[in-house]
Amino acid sequence: MILSAYFRLLRAGYVLAREGALSMISAKDLPPALAPLRAGLWLGRLIERPSVRKTGRVERLNKALNKLGPTYVKFGQTLATRPDVVGAGIANDLAGLQDRMDPFDPALVPAILKQALDDKAVELTELSAPIAAASIAQVHQAKLRPADGLPKTVAVKILRPGVAARFMSDIESFYVAARLADRLSASTKRLRPIEVVQTLDRSAQLELDLRLEAAAISEMAENIKDDTGFVIPSVSWDHVAQNVLTTSWVDGIPIRDHAALDAAGVDRKALASNLLQSFLRHAIRDGFFHADMHPGNLFADPRTGDVIAVDFGIMGRINRKERRFLADILYGFITRDYRMVAERHFEIGYVPKDQSVDDFALAIRSIGEPLHGRTASDISMARVLGQLFAITDLFDMQTRPELVLLQKSMVLVEGVARALDPHLDIWTVAEPVVGDWLRKEAGPIGQIETLGEHLKVMAEAAGRVPVILAQAELALADYHANKHRHNDGLMRVMMLGLMGIAGVTLLALLWRITVFSGW
């Protein structure tokens, strides 16, 4: 298995070199620890296809990844979230990977549906040719004719045959490469290459079961049922399987087609603002957000101006602590409270405790101040990201895997909103969502919710007290059964200690509740 993984890595290296992707890496810019790779880069350039020198670097890299197959496309999308690993320029190029793949043979579809849906497959009729093909699945339009209802137009998403096995074998080779990178130098350890592959691995495992995507649509629908301006399809659960997902069909103008939006009279400024605010609302209020909001997954309703989102294979989830961190960071930039931004980074463990809060606040100020009073057209996000990741190295910041999808999604959404409205003031648009949530958190309702969480923790701990006491009783019984082997004083100390643990646990939790609830 390991030998086959190395073989796949060698093949990938050959394809990358042949398609000119290695020409994007400057040998002289490699750190000393990676100096041995300079000879490899030189050799790789020797087999480069002459014609690729005429194309831009985006086309060269994307072509190579597409040629290597769906796993590498997904890996490229994951690396787009890690400019600290590949650099801001290459990360921006990789962000353009949007799963435009050749479809598999439509003639295979009827048999796939029959095997997956059994008798329910006959209710899906008039299947179209593939209308979208991604690295993992493709989508067809169809008519759903249920025996007990009216016919309606639906979208049918079907996994590529054999894609799961392909992913697993390729990811094995990624792990081999990550372990090699992890051993190269101390600096690569900080970038956590193995955790980057683990992120891809987990994401792929979730995407390879379309029942989980159906559940994600259902959960988001409950979260946004009282919202306006953001629309998602509904699931036909009778026509869902591990490799098949059927949803209602949604009509809209692709959000990247600015000419069509203008022709339909869609207010692009309002659309950009709505998109950004909707994403922040889902992330901060719900802690559950669409994590693949590239332009290919977004449409606009020409009648209402609503944002329509599709493809829920990649979802992000952050807990209450991380939501508060995100809100505080954004609000700190909005209000120019860089000290608070710095303190929150330390509190959540993003920056090691041995670093200086004052120095980190100064570094954050150097990034935040130039952004204020500027529109999106005046801000180079590549330069901002470059500054941010220079700071991560300076302050020995560690990657937070749970925030990787959030970081990627924020860059994607900001990019789409910026394309719709180049003069968008990101901070002004974000303030109503972020500010309202923070004011709610600081108010009575937020305090009650926080108290409820602490009471839940206390109840769980209290539930463990009988177990501790039962263990103490067993220890006492053992003592009585083996008196000759135990010291009486030592046993009393042990008993008192065990029961003390139960009491201190409850007292500590009560203290935590009173302190954190502001009583």
C-alpha positions in Angstrom: 0.0 0.0 0.0 2.8 2.4 0.9 4.6 1.6 -2.4 1.5 2.3 -4.4 1.1 5.6 -2.5 4.6 6.6 -3.5 4.0 5.6 -7.1 0.9 7.8 -7.2 2.9 10.7 -5.8 5.5 10.3 -8.5 2.9 10.3 -11.2 1.3 13.4 -9.7 4.7 15.1 -9.7 5.3 14.2 -13.3 1.9 15.6 -14.4 2.4 18.8 -12.4 5.9 19.2 -14.0 4.6 18.4 -17.5 1.8 20.9 -17.2 4.1 23.7 -16.0 2.8 23.9 -12.4 6.3 23.7 -11.0 7.3 26.9 -12.8 5.2 28.8 -10.3 7.6 28.0 -7.5 10.8 30.1 -7.3 13.8 27.9 -6.3 15.6 30.9 -4.8 12.7 31.7 -2.5 12.7 28.3 -0.9 13.7 28.3 2.8 17.0 26.6 3.7 15.2 23.6 5.1 13.8 22.9 1.6 17.0 23.6 -0.3 17.3 20.0 -1.5 14.1 20.5 -3.5 15.8 23.0 -5.8 17.4 20.3 -7.9 14.0 18.6 -8.2 12.4 21.8 -9.4 15.2 22.2 -12.0 14.7 18.7 -13.3 10.9 19.2 -13.3 11.3 22.2 -15.6 13.2 20.0 -18.1 10.1 17.9 -18.9 7.7 20.9 -19.0 5.5 20.9 -22.1 6.7 23.9 -24.2 3.2 25.1 -25.0 2.3 25.7 -21.4 4.8 28.6 -21.2 2.3 30.6 -23.2 -0.5 30.2 -20.6 -1.0 32.1 -17.4 -0.1 30.5 -14.1 -3.8 30.0 -13.1 -4.5 28.0 -16.2 -1.3 25.9 -15.8 -2.0 24.9 -12.2 -5.7 24.3 -12.7 -5.1 22.3 -15.8 -2.6 20.1 -14.0 -5.0 19.5 -11.0 -7.9 18.7 -13.3 -5.8 16.3 -15.3 -4.9 14.4 -12.1 -8.6 13.9 -11.2 -11.3 14.8 -8.7 -9.2 14.3 -5.5 -6.6 16.7 -6.7 -9.2 19.3 -7.6 -10.5 19.0 -4.0 -7.0 19.2 -2.6 -6.4 22.4 -4.6 -9.6 23.9 -3.2 -8.4 23.0 0.3 -5.0 24.6 -0.2 -6.8 27.7 -1.4 -7.7 28.1 2.3 -4.0 27.9 3.4 -2.1 30.9 1.9 0.2 30.4 4.9 1.3 27.1 3.2 1.3 28.0 -0.5 1.5 31.8 -0.5 -1.3 34.3 -1.1 -0.8 34.4 -4.9 -1.1 30.7 -5.4 -4.0 30.5 -2.9 -5.9 33.1 -5.0 -5.3 31.1 -8.1 -6.5 27.9 -6.5 -9.7 29.7 -5.3 -10.7 29.7 -8.9 -11.1 25.9 -8.9 -14.9 25.4 -9.1 -15.3 21.7 -10.0 -15.9 22.1 -13.7 -15.2 18.5 -14.8 -16.3 16.4 -17.7 -19.5 14.4 -16.9 -19.6 10.6 -16.7 -21.6 8.6 -19.2 -25.4 9.5 -18.8 -26.2 6.0 -20.0 -25.2 4.8 -16.6 -27.7 6.9 -14.8 -30.9 4.7 -15.0 -29.1 1.7 -13.5 -27.6 3.8 -10.8 -31.0 5.2 -9.8 -32.6 1.8 -9.9 -30.0 0.3 -7.6 -30.1 3.2 -5.2 -33.8 4.0 -5.0 -35.4 0.7 -5.9 -39.1 1.1 -6.8 -39.0 4.9 -6.3 -36.6 5.3 -9.2 -39.5 5.0 -11.7 -40.9 8.3 -10.3 -38.0 10.2 -11.7 -38.6 10.7 -15.4 -37.4 12.9 -18.3 -33.9 13.1 -17.1 -31.9 15.7 -18.9 -28.2 15.5 -20.0 -25.9 16.6 -17.2 -26.3 20.3 -16.5 -23.4 20.5 -14.0 -20.4 18.2 -13.4 -18.2 18.5 -10.3 -15.3 16.5 -9.0 -17.6 14.2 -6.9 -21.0 14.2 -8.6 -23.1 15.6 -11.4 -26.6 17.0 -11.6 -29.5 16.3 -13.9 -32.9 18.0 -14.2 -35.8 15.6 -14.0 -39.6 15.4 -13.6 -40.7 13.9 -10.3 -44.1 12.1 -10.7 -45.0 10.7 -7.3 -47.9 8.3 -7.2 -49.7 10.4 -4.6 -48.9 14.0 -5.8 -48.5 16.4 -8.6 -45.5 16.2 -10.9 -42.7 18.8 -10.4 -39.3 19.7 -11.7 -36.4 18.5 -9.5 -32.6 18.4 -9.5 -31.0 14.9 -9.2 -27.4 14.8 -8.0 -25.6 11.5 -8.6 -22.1 10.5 -7.3 -19.6 9.5 -9.9 -19.2 5.7 -10.1 -16.1 4.6 -8.3 -15.3 8.0 -7.0 -15.1 6.8 -3.3 -12.4 4.3 -4.1 -10.5 6.8 -6.1 -10.6 9.3 -3.3 -9.4 6.9 -0.6 -6.4 5.7 -2.6 -5.4 9.3 -3.5 -5.8 10.5 0.0 -3.5 7.7 1.2 -0.8 9.2 -0.9 -1.5 12.7 0.4 -0.9 11.4 3.9 2.4 10.0 2.8 3.4 13.4 1.4 2.2 15.2 4.5 4.3 13.0 6.8 7.3 13.7 4.6 6.7 17.4 4.7 6.2 17.2 8.5 9.7 15.7 8.9 11.4 18.2 6.7 11.8 21.0 9.2 10.3 22.6 12.3 8.7 25.4 10.2 6.6 22.9 8.3 5.4 21.4 11.6 3.8 24.7 12.5 1.8 24.6 9.3 0.4 21.2 10.3 0.4 19.5 6.8 -1.1 16.3 8.2 -4.1 18.3 9.6 -4.6 19.9 6.2 -4.9 16.4 4.7 -7.2 15.4 7.5 -9.4 18.4 6.7 -9.6 17.2 3.1 -10.2 13.6 4.2 -13.1 14.5 6.5 -14.6 16.8 3.9 -14.5 14.1 1.2 -15.9 11.5 3.5 -18.9 13.7 4.2 -19.4 14.6 0.6 -19.3 11.0 -0.5 -22.6 10.3 1.4 -25.4 12.4 -0.1 -27.7 11.6 2.7 -25.6 13.8 4.9 -26.0 16.6 2.4 -29.8 16.2 2.5 -29.6 16.4 6.3 -27.5 19.6 6.0 -30.2 21.2 3.7 -32.9 20.2 6.2 -30.9 21.7 9.2 -30.2 25.0 7.4 -33.9 25.2 6.3 -34.9 25.1 9.9 -32.3 27.8 10.9 -33.4 30.3 8.2 -37.2 29.6 8.1 -37.9 33.1 9.5 -35.2 34.9 7.4 -35.7 36.7 4.1 -33.4 37.2 1.1 -31.7 33.8 1.2 -33.3 30.7 -0.5 -32.3 27.1 -0.6 -34.0 24.0 -2.2 -36.1 21.4 -0.4 -35.3 17.7 -0.1 -37.4 14.9 -1.5 -36.5 12.3 1.1 -38.2 9.4 -0.7 -35.6 9.9 -3.5 -32.4 10.2 -1.4 -29.7 7.5 -1.1 -26.0 7.3 -0.3 -25.2 8.2 -3.9 -28.4 10.0 -5.0 -29.9 13.3 -3.8 -33.1 14.8 -5.1 -34.2 18.4 -4.4 -36.6 20.9 -5.7 -35.5 22.8 -8.8 -34.5 26.4 -8.3 -34.5 28.9 -11.1 -32.2 31.9 -11.0 -29.5 33.9 -12.8 -26.0 32.8 -12.1 -24.5 35.3 -9.7 -21.4 35.6 -11.8 -23.4 36.7 -14.9 -23.4 40.4 -14.2 -24.7 41.4 -17.6 -27.8 39.1 -17.1 -28.3 40.5 -13.6 -28.3 44.1 -14.9 -30.6 43.2 -17.8 -33.1 41.7 -15.3 -33.0 44.8 -13.2 -31.4 43.1 -10.2 -29.8 45.5 -7.7 -26.3 44.2 -7.5 -25.4 46.4 -4.6 -28.3 45.1 -2.5 -27.5 41.5 -3.7 -23.8 41.8 -2.5 -24.9 43.2 0.9 -27.5 40.5 1.3 -25.0 37.8 0.4 -22.4 39.0 2.9 -25.0 39.6 5.7 -26.6 36.2 5.2 -23.3 34.4 5.5 -22.4 36.2 8.7 -25.8 35.5 10.1 -25.5 31.8 9.4 -22.0 31.6 10.9 -22.4 33.9 13.9 -26.1 33.3 14.8 -26.4 29.6 13.9 -22.9 28.3 13.9 -23.8 26.4 10.7 -23.0 27.8 7.3 -22.6 26.9 3.6 -18.8 26.4 3.3 -18.5 26.3 -0.5 -20.1 29.5 -1.7 -18.2 30.0 -4.9 -20.0 31.7 -7.8 -20.9 28.4 -9.4 -23.1 27.6 -6.4 -24.9 30.9 -6.2 -27.8 32.4 -8.1 -30.1 35.4 -7.9 -33.9 35.4 -8.2 -34.7 38.1 -10.8 -38.2 38.6 -9.3 -37.2 39.2 -5.7 -33.4 39.8 -5.7 -33.0 36.9 -3.3 -29.7 34.9 -3.1 -30.3 31.2 -4.1 -27.7 28.7 -2.9 -27.2 25.1 -4.0 -24.7 22.3 -3.4 -24.5 21.7 0.4 -21.8 19.0 0.3 -19.4 21.1 2.3 -20.8 22.7 5.5 -19.1 24.5 8.3 -19.9 24.3 12.0 -18.4 26.4 14.8 -19.4 26.3 18.5 -20.6 29.2 20.7 -17.0 30.1 21.8 -15.8 30.3 18.2 -18.9 32.3 17.1 -18.1 34.8 19.9 -14.5 34.9 18.8 -15.5 35.6 15.1 -18.0 38.3 16.2 -15.5 40.0 18.5 -12.8 40.0 15.9 -15.0 41.5 13.2 -16.5 44.0 15.6 -13.0 44.9 16.8 -12.0 45.7 13.2 -15.2 47.6 12.7 -14.7 49.8 15.8 -10.9 49.8 15.5 -10.5 48.2 18.9 -7.3 46.3 18.1 -6.5 45.6 21.7 -9.7 43.5 21.9 -8.9 41.7 18.7 -5.5 40.8 20.1 -6.9 39.7 23.4 -9.4 37.4 21.8 -6.7 35.7 19.8 -4.9 34.9 23.0 -8.0 33.8 24.8 -8.9 31.2 22.2 -5.4 29.9 22.0 -4.6 31.3 18.5 -1.5 33.0 19.8 0.8 31.3 22.4 0.7 32.8 25.9 4.4 33.6 25.8 3.9 36.3 23.1 3.1 40.0 23.9 -0.5 41.1 23.7 0.6 44.7 23.1 2.9 43.7 20.3 0.3 41.6 18.6 -2.3 44.4 19.0 0.2 46.7 17.2 0.6 44.2 14.4 -3.2 43.9 14.0 -3.4 47.7 13.9 -1.0 47.8 11.0 -3.4 45.6 9.1 -6.7 47.2 10.2 -6.0 50.9 9.9 -5.3 51.0 6.2 -8.7 49.2 5.6 -10.9 51.9 7.1 -12.4 54.4 4.8 -11.6 52.3 1.8 -14.0 50.5 -0.5 -13.5 46.9 -1.6 -12.0 48.2 -4.9 -9.2 49.9 -3.0 -8.3 46.9 -0.9 -5.9 44.2 -2.1 -7.1 41.1 -0.3 -3.9 39.3 -1.4 -1.8 41.9 0.3 -4.0 41.7 3.5 -3.7 37.9 3.6 0.1 38.2 3.0 0.3 40.6 6.0 -1.9 38.3 8.2 0.2 35.2 7.5 3.5 37.1 8.0 2.1 37.9 11.4 1.3 34.2 12.1 4.9 33.4 11.5 6.2 36.3 13.6 4.0 35.4 16.6 4.3 31.6 16.2 0.5 31.3 15.7 -0.9 27.8 15.4 -3.4 26.8 12.8 -6.9 26.3 14.2 -8.4 23.4 12.1 -11.9 24.1 13.2 -11.6 27.6 11.7 -10.1 26.6 8.4 -13.5 26.2 6.6 -14.7 29.5 8.1 -11.6 31.3 6.8 -12.0 29.9 3.3 -15.7 30.7 3.2 -15.2 34.3 4.3 -12.7 34.8 1.5 -15.0 33.3 -1.0 -18.1 35.3 0.1 -16.1 38.5 0.3 -14.8 37.8 -3.3 -18.2 37.2 -4.7 -19.7 40.3 -3.0 -16.8 42.4 -4.1 -17.3 41.3 -7.7 -21.0 42.3 -7.5 -20.3 45.7 -5.9 -16.7 46.9 -6.2 -17.5 49.8 -3.9 -18.9 47.6 -1.1 -17.9 48.8 2.4 -17.5 45.5 4.0 -17.3 46.9 7.6 -20.5 48.9 7.2 -22.4 46.0 5.8 -21.2 43.6 8.5 -21.9 45.9 11.5 -25.7 45.3 11.7 -25.3 41.5 11.9 -22.3 41.4 14.1 -23.3 44.3 16.4 -26.9 43.0 16.9 -25.6 39.5 17.8 -23.1 40.9 20.3 -25.7 43.2 21.9 -28.0 40.2 22.2 -25.2 38.2 23.8 -24.5 40.9 26.3 -28.2 41.4 27.1 -30.5 39.3 29.4 -31.3 36.7 26.7 -27.7 36.1 26.0 -26.8 35.8 29.7 -29.6 33.3 30.2 -28.4 31.2 27.3 -24.8 31.3 28.7 -26.1 30.4 32.1 -28.0 27.5 30.6 -24.9 26.2 29.0 -23.0 26.3 32.3 -25.9 24.6 34.1 -25.8 21.9 31.5 -22.1 21.4 32.2 -22.8 21.4 35.9 -25.6 18.8 35.5 -23.3 16.5 33.5 -20.6 16.8 36.2 -23.2 16.2 38.9 -24.3 13.1 37.1 -20.7 11.8 37.5 -20.7 12.3 41.3 -22.6 9.0 42.0 -20.0 7.2 40.0 -17.2 8.7 42.0 -19.0 7.8 45.3 -19.7 4.2 44.0 -16.0 3.9 43.3 -15.3 5.1 46.8 -17.6 2.4 48.2 -15.9 -0.2 46.2 -12.6 0.9 47.5 -13.9 0.8 51.0 -15.3 -2.7 50.5 -11.9 -3.7 49.2 -10.3 -2.2 52.2 -12.5 -4.2 54.6 -11.9 -7.4 52.7 -8.1 -6.9 52.8 -7.5 -5.0 56.1 -4.2 -6.7 56.7 -2.8 -5.2 53.5 -3.9 -1.6 54.0 -3.0 1.2 56.3 -6.1 2.6 58.0 -4.9 6.2 57.9 -4.1 6.0 54.3 -7.5 4.6 53.5 -9.3 7.4 55.3 -7.2 9.9 53.3 -8.2 8.2 50.1 -11.9 8.1 51.0 -11.9 11.8 52.0 -10.1 12.6 48.7 -12.6 10.8 46.5 -15.5 12.4 48.2 -13.7 15.7 48.2 -13.4 15.5 44.4 -17.1 15.2 44.1 -17.7 18.2 46.4 -15.0 20.4 44.8 -16.3 19.6 41.3 -19.7 21.0 42.3 -18.3 24.0 44.1 -16.0 24.8 41.1 -18.9 24.6 38.7 -21.0 26.9 40.9 -18.1 29.4 41.0 -17.8 29.2 37.2 -21.5 30.0 36.8 -21.5 33.0 39.2 -18.3 34.5 37.7 -19.2 34.0 34.0 -22.8 35.0 34.5 -21.8 38.3 36.1 -23.6 37.6 39.4 
